[in-house]
Amino acid sequence: MKLTAIIPSFRVPFLVLAPVCIFLGASISYAEQGVIDYAVLAIAVLGGISAHIAVNTINEYQDYVSGLDLKTIRTPFSGGSGLLSQQPRLLPWVKNAAIVTTLLTFLIGVYFVTLYGRAVITLVPMGLLGLAIIIGYTKWINKWPIICLVAPGLCFGLLMVAGTQVILSGHFSTTPWLIGLIPFFLINNLLLLNQYPDIDADKSIGRNHFPIAFGIKASNAIFAIFALCATLLLGFFISQKLLPIMSALAFIPQALAFAALYGAIKFKEDIGKHPKYLAYNVSCALLTPLTIATTVFIN
């Protein structure tokens, strides 16, 4: 059945990122209100996963059409699934999956705006910005190095976290935007490091993301700055009681960012040949916000 055949294009192992960010937003809302509407939360999770699948399938489709798939050296964490280079007959199915999940994401956003009306009018620009990133990331945003650098963290680390808080509480709060800065920096680093193995292939089709435009040395510096910012913000928010003392546990997975940085400095664009450093980066981007969310929820 072709529907099951295209599941690798969803990149299922990576879809956990959206629920983690949504859980962080939900935990903040719970800390503020003491209650959670789990039906609303379930719809939010569906929307987040749908948005992530949309990004991934659009990326799969456009990377194959552009010829990038045939030039990319894949790692467990970068270079796409390789599904279409092995089974090009599935191209229309992947395209349809991208259209359906993008439309589903849009309809869920419309539902929340309709449900809450003017009380959550901030959802409209947030939703439109998120949708623009979903549709434009692979084809257009990858040609603008600074925008490409911050788009992943903006979409997952800020819009998902803050958006979840809004739809669960029905009002705007600055807290999720502040705490969301931690996954913002880490998720930007997640995508940044995963671009290293693909520099030559990406350059050949006209992409101009940060490592292409400014080089590995500058990219490593940005990675270090982002990792340091996330670490300092975690400590600052704890000291200001915006996060509970228990959130200091997040320093443990956060340390993995610096292990990944060591690999980036040592191996540069060859880091894909040493995937444990990419794994450290992925683990940091997932486990740090997950730990924060858990400690906020149970505090």
N, C-alpha and C positions, 0 to 999 in steps of 0.2 A: 504494500500500500504506500503510495507516494507521500502521504501525509507523515507517516512515521519515518520515511526515508530522509526527510528534510530536517528532522529534529537536530542532527549535528550542527546545522547552520544556526540554531538558536544559541549554541555554546552554553549548554545547560549548567555545567559546573560553575560558570561565572554569574549566573542569574541570582545567586545568593546576595549579591551586592545591594540590589534594590530593597529586598526585605530588611536587610541590616539597617539601611538608612531610614526606612520607614519606621522600624522599631525604635530608632533613636528619637525621631519626631514624636512617636506615640508615647514614649517614656517621659518626654518633656511635658506633653499634654497631661499625662497622668499625674505627674508631680505637681502641676498647677491646679488640677481639678479634683483628683482623687477618684475619677471614674474614666472608663473607656467604653465607647460603643463598638463592640467587637464586630458587628455587621458592617459598620462604616469602615473599620480598620481592614476587614477582609477585602472590601471593594478597593480600598487604597492599595493594598498589596497586589491585587490583580492588575490594577492600573500601572503600578511600578514595574512589575514583571513584564507586562505587555509592552511598556515603553522600552525596556531593555532588550526584549526580543526584536522589537522594531528596529532599534539601532543596529543590532547584530545582523539581522537579515538584510537590511539595506546595505550594510557594509559588505556582506558576502556577495550580494548580487552585483554591486557596483565594482568591487575588486575583480570579479571574474570578467565582467564586460570590458573593463579597462585593460585587461591583460596582466594585472598585478599578481593574480593568483599563480600564474606560471613562472613568476620571477622570485616569489617570496620563499625564503628558507624558514620553514615553520619551527616553532618551539612549542612546548606545552602551554605557553602563556602568550604567544604572539603569532601573527601571520595568518590568522583565520583558521577555519576548520579544514579547508582543503576539499570540502565536499564537492563543489562544482567542478573543480579541475579533474576529479575522478569520475563524476557523473553529471556531465553538462546537460543531460536531458532533464534534469531537475530544475533548471534555471527558471522556467515559468512558475513552478511551484514555490520556489524561494521568493520570487517577486510577489506572488499573491500573498504569501505569509507576511511579507513586509507591509503590504497595503492593508491587510486585515488587522494586524496588530497596531499599526499607526492609527487606523480608524477607531479601533476599540479604545485606545488610549485617549483619543480626542473625545469620544462619547462619554467615557467615564469622567473626564474633566467637565464636560457640559453638565453631566448629572449633578456633580457637586456644586457647581455654580447655581444651577436651578434649585437645588435642595436648600441652599442657604441664602440665595439671593444677595442683596446688597451687603449683608453682614460679612461676607467673605469676598467682596469685590476685588480684593488683592489677588485672588486666585486667577483672575482673567489674564493680567500681564504675565504672571508666573507661568501659567499654563501655555500661553502663546510662545513665550521664550523657550520653554522646555520642548515644545513641538518643533520650533525652528531648529533647535540643536539636533533633535532626532533626525529630521529630514535632511539637514544641511551638513552634518558633521563630516561624512566621508567625502562628498563631492566638492564642497566649498570651504568649510571651516579648516580642513587640513591644508589649505593654501595660505592661511593667515596664522603665522606662528604664535603670536601672543594670544589670540582668541582660541586657537586650538589648544594651547597650553592650559587655559583655565576653564574651558568648556566642560570637561568631564566633572570636575569638582563643583562647578556651578550647578550642573544638572542634578547630580546625585547628592553631593554634600550639602548644598544649600536649598535648592528648590524642593527636593524630596523631603528633606527634614522639616523645613519650614512649612511646606504645603501640607504635610501630614498633621502638624500641630494645628493648622488653621481649620482643616476639615473636621478634626476631632473636637475642637473647642468652640468653633464658630467665631473666633476673634483673632486678631493679629497680635503677635507678641515678638519682642526683640530677642528673647532668650534662644529660640531655635536657630536664629540667624547667627548669634554669637557662638553657640556650641557647635553649630554646623560648620564653622570655619575649620575645625579640626579635621573632619573627613574631607572638607574642601581641599586642603593642602595635600592630604594623603592620597586622595583619588586622582588629583592632578599628577602626582608622582607615579601613581600606578600606570597611567597611560603613557607618561613621559618615558619611563624606563623601558616599557614594552615597545617603544618606537626604535630603540637603538639597533636591534638586529635587522630592521627593515629599511634602514637609511638609504642604501643604494637602490633597492627596488622601488621605494616610494619616490625617490628623486627622479627615477626614469619615467614616471607617468605624470610628473608635474606637481607633485605634492611639495609643500614647503613648511612642514611643521618645525617646531623649535630646534630639534637636533640637526635638521638639514640647514636651517637658516643661520644658526649661531654656533653649531659645532658641539662636540661632545664635552669639551672642557666647560663651556658656558652652561650646558645642560646639567652637568654634574654640580655646578655651583648653585643653579636654581633648585635642583633636587635637595641639596644640603640645606638651603635656606628654607624651603618648604617643610622639610622634616624638622628643622629646628623651630620654626614657627608653630607647628602642631604641638611639639613638646612643650614649648614655653606657654602656649595658650592653655594646655591641659593643667599645668601647674598654677597659672594665674587664676583660672576659673575655680580651681579648688580653693585657693587662698582667699578668693572673694566670695566663697560659699555659693557660687553659681552651680557648682558641682559638689556632690558629697565627698567626704574624705575617702570613702571606699573607691571612688573613681581613680585614685592613685594606682590601683591595680592595672590601669590601662597603660602605665609606663612600661610594663613588661612587654606586651606586644609592640608598643611604640618603638622599643629599642631595635626591633627588626629592621626599621627604616635605615638605621645606620650600618647594619650588616649589609643591606642591599647597596648602600652608598659605597661601601668598601669594594664590593664586586664591580660596581659601575666605574670606579676610579681605576681599578686594576685591569679590567678586561675591556672597557670602553664598548665599541660597537660589536665586539665578540662576546658580549655577556650572554647571548643566546646559547653559546656552547657550554655555559655554566648555569643551567637553569635554576639551581638552588637559590641563586641571588634574586632571580625573578620571583621565585616562590616566597622568599622572605618578604619581598615588597608586597605581593598579593596578600600574604598573611597579615602584615601590618595594617593594610588598608581595610581589611575585613574585621580583624579581631580587636583593633583599638576602638572603633565606634561601637562594636558589639559589647565590649566590656563596659564602656561608658553608659550605653543604653541600659544594660542589665543592672548596673549599680544605681542608676537614677531611678529605675523602676522599683527596685526592692528597698530603696532607702526609706 
